[in-house]
């Protein structure tokens, strides 16, 4: 009897939750990123308006459908490559990463040149050729659970992406098919901690298909967060009544704002603003101390600049950055800017004092 392979998606001793970065956004690090946007890109104006709403309310990633497949061949099919360009442009304008679903292996390479995240929808969860194709793409992947899939089937689908070489994979719970027409699919809240116990992959939730009504998205999103989900996906449209796709599932701007307020996302932005103000105050204090040191050096006829001391400081800051989970190059770039402005402030202060002494 052949030995069973060790599944790459499964949690093992010493394996922590995988943190999946999407530019500055991270899944699995304890934060709660919100992915939001329309079911389909309909026009450049529409996706730009959606991007502004997502960004203004603290959303993390803009998503929209570009290639669409519906239950009827007469439904809106999306704008394809043109939609990819519009989505990319909206992301640049709003400074948000962007995400879209791919339907066929031939879409993957094209989508990867325009978006930051590639999604595999529930209908393609077991499209193994497509899973291998996204596994070979150099982009993070969101794998949605199919409505009739077990957790084991979901994780086995994830194996195809991981086995193809892509470790940046996020799982998305979006509801299992139920019998009650009022709730459509049913969000499996128990799947969140269950999968997190079994797997090291981050788990996010898309409650829209299970809600059956936009007003029900908020309580389901809060429940998912309470259960420990690593993020959220919600459909958002600037004008849901005139959406070309989505079957009435879109949140309008007011509903989205209420959702983000309930999640506390704007308060997190306020906390960031508070930290930024503290940084400026500390930099101001550092600058004053630097000028005082410059005066002492001038009085003692010492060199203003100490390259060895600067190199030592930069090395220390790089170590601090690594310990804190920050890119050390970012820390070095920051401290080099601080040092440059400190030297300039010293020169200005000493120059003014010399001018005053000669008058």
N, C-alpha and C positions, 0 to 999 in steps of 0.2 A: 504494500500500500504506500503510495507516494506521500511525502510529507507536505502538509499544508503550508503555502507561502505566508510569510509575515506581511500583513496588509499595511501599506504605507500610510493609509488614512487613520489607522488605529492608534490610540494612545498607548504608550509603553512607559515603563519606569524611566524616569529621568527626562522624558519628553514633555516639555511645557507646551502650552497653547501657542500655535504658530501665529505670529503677528504678520499680517499681510499689509504691506504699505501700498498706498495709491497716492503718489506724490506726498503731500504733507498729511494725508488722511491715513489712519491706521485702523485695521480691524483686528480685534483680539487683544488689544492692550488695555482694556477696561473702559475705553470711551464708548460712545454710542453714536457713530456716524449715521446720518440720514441721507439716503439716496432718494431723489425725487425728480419728477418730470413727467411729461405727457406720454401716453401710450405710443404716440406716433409723432414724428416731425411732420408738420403740415405745411409750414411756410417758414421763411427766415424770421419774419416779424413774430410769429407765434412762439418759436423756440427761444428767441431772444427775450421775449416777455416772461416766459417760464423761467429762464435762467436768472433773471433779475429777482423774481419772487423767491426762488430757492436760495439765492445768495443773501438777499436782504433778511431772510428769516433764519439764517444760520445753518442751512443745509450744507452737506459736505460734498456731494457728488450730483451732477446733473445727468439724468438718464432719459432716453427716448428711443422709441422704436424707429428703425430705419428700413429694414426689410420686414414685412409683416406676412403672417400666414393666419388666416381665419377659418372658421368652420364653413364659410360660404365663399366660393370663388368670386362673388360679386361685391364683397366687402372691400374697404379701402386697403390697398396693398403697400402703401408707403412709397417714399420717393427714392429709395435705394441709394446709390452713390451720391446723389445730390443731397440727400438727407444727412449722410455722413459728414459732408463738408459743412453743412449748416450747423450741425451739432458741434463739430470741432470749433467753428467760429464762435458759437454762443459760449462755449467753455472758455475760450480765450478772453472774450469780452467780460465775462463774469468772474474770471480767475478760478473757475471750478474744474476739477477733473470731470471727464464725461464717460458714460457707459452706454452700451447698446447690446441688444441680443443679435446673435448670428443664427442663421437657419441652415446653412449649407457649408461644407468644407471650403468651397470656393470663396465664400464671404470672409473667411477668417483673415487672410493676409491683407485684404483691402481694408477691413475694419481696423486692424491693428495699426495701420498708418494714420488713422484719424482719432481713435479713442484711447482712453487710459484703461478701461475695463471691458472685458468681453463677457457677455452673459449667455448661458445655455438655459433656454426656457424649459418649463415642465414637460412639454410635448416632445422635447428632444433629449430628455434626461438619459435615455438608453440608446441614443443614436451614437454608437461606439466609434464610427468613422469620424463624426464631428467632434466627439470628445478627444480623440487622439489629435485631431487638427488643432484644437485650442490648447492642448497640452504642449504642442510644439511652438506655439506662439509666445512671444516675449511680452505677455500682458497678464495681469491678474485676471482670474476667472471667477465668476459667480455662477454656481450650479444650483438651479431651482429644483426642488423635489417635485416629482410627478404626482398627480392627484391620487393615484392608486398605488404608489410605491411604498414598500416597507422601508424602514430605516436601513436594514442590511442592503437592500437593492440600491438605495441612495448612496451609501458609502462605497458599494462596489462600482457604481458609476464614477464616483470620485477617483477611484483607483486608476481608471483609464487616463485621466488628466495627469495624475501624479506620476504614473508609470511612464508617460511620454516625456517627462522631464520638467513639468511645471509644478513647483511647490507652492505657488501663490494662489491658493484656492480658498474660496469662501462658500459655505453652504447656505442655501436660503430655503427656509420652511415657508410654504405658501398655502397650505391647506389641503386636506384630503377630501375626496368626494363623499358627501353625506346623503341623507335621505330627505332632509327638510328643505323645501324650496325657499324658505325665508332666509336661510343662512348660506345658501350656495355650498361652497366647500367649507370644511371645518378646520380651523387652525389647531394643530396639535401642539399645545403648549408644553405637554410633557416631553415632546421630542427634543426641545431645547436642552434641558439638563441631561436627558438620556444620551443624545449625540455628544454633548460636551464631556460626558463621562467616558464614552467609547472612543472618541476621536480628539485629536489635537487641533482640528480645523475650526476656525471661527464659524459661528452660526448666526445668521441674521434672519429677519422675518419680514414677509410681505403679506400684510393682513387684508389687502383690498379685495382679493377674490373670495375670501371667506366672509367678509363683512356683509355683502349684499346691499349696503347703503353707505355713502361716504361718511355719514355721522357716526357710524359704528367703528370706523377705522381707529379713532382716538382711544377708546377703551381697550381695544385689542393691542394697539401699539404699547400702551402703558402696561398691559398684562405681560407682553413679551419682554419688555424691559425688566419688569419685576422678576421674571423667570430667569433672567441672566443672559438674554440675547446680546449679541455683539454688535447689533445695528438694525436698521430699519429700511424698508423700501416702500415708498408710497407713490401713487399716481397723482400728479398735480397738473392742472390745465388752467391757463388764464381765463378761459371762457368755456367751461365744461358743457354748457347747453348746446354749443355748436361744434363740439369735438367730432372729428371724422372717424375716430376709433376709441374703444374703451368701454362700450356698453354701460355708460353711466357710472363708472367706478371712480372717476376723477374727483379729487378734492378741489374745491374752488380756492382762490387766494385767502379768503377769510377763514375757511376750515383749516387750511394749512397753517396759518398763523396761530390759530387756537391750539392745534396739535403741538407745534413747536413750543408754545408757551407752557403747555401741560407737561412736556418733556423736560422743561427747564433749559432748553438750548439757548434762548436769548440770555438767560442769566449766566450761562457759561461764557458767552461773549462779553458780558459785563465784567466777569472775573478776569478775562484776558485784558480788557481795557484797564482794569485796576492794576494788573501786573505791569502793563506797559508804562503806566504813570510812575510806578515804583522804580522801574528801570531808568526812566529819565531823571528822577530825583537822585538816584544813586550815581548816575553818570555825571550829573551836575556837581555833586559832592566830590567825586573823583577828580574832576577837572580842576576844581579849586585847590585840592591838595597837590595836584600835579604842578600848578602854577607856583604854589608856595615852595615846592621842592626846587623848581627852576630858579627861584630867587636865591635860595640858599646855595645852590651850585654856583651861581654867578658871583655871589659874595666870596666864595672860597676858590674862585677861579677853576672850577671843575668842568669837565666836558658835559654838555647838556645831554648827550645821547650815550647810552650804555648798551651796545649791541648784544653783549653777553647776557645782561640782565633781561633784555627783551626776548631773546631766544629761550631763556629759562622760563620766563612767564608764559610764552606761547606753548612750550612743551607741557607745562603744568595745566594750562587750560584745555589742551587736547586730551590729557588724561582725564580731567574732570568731565569733559564732554562724553567720552567713551563710557565712563562709569554711570553717567546719567541717561544714556541711550541717545545722545545727540551725535550727529555727524561731526567728527573732529575738524573737518575742513571748514564747516560752518562756524565753529567756535574760533578757529584761527583767523578766518576772514573778519569776524566781528572784532576780535581783540586788536588786530592790525589797524582797523579803522579807528578804534579808540586811541591807540598809541599815536597814530598820525595826527589826530585832532588835538591830543594833549601837547604834542611838540609845537604845533601851530599856535596854541593858546599861550604856551610859554614864551615863544618868540614875540607875539603881540604884546604881552604884558611887559616884558623886559624892554622892548623897543619903546613903548610909551614912557616907561620910567626913565630911560636914557634921554629921551627928548625933554622931559620935564627938568632933568638935572642940568641940561645945557642952556635952558632959557634964563 
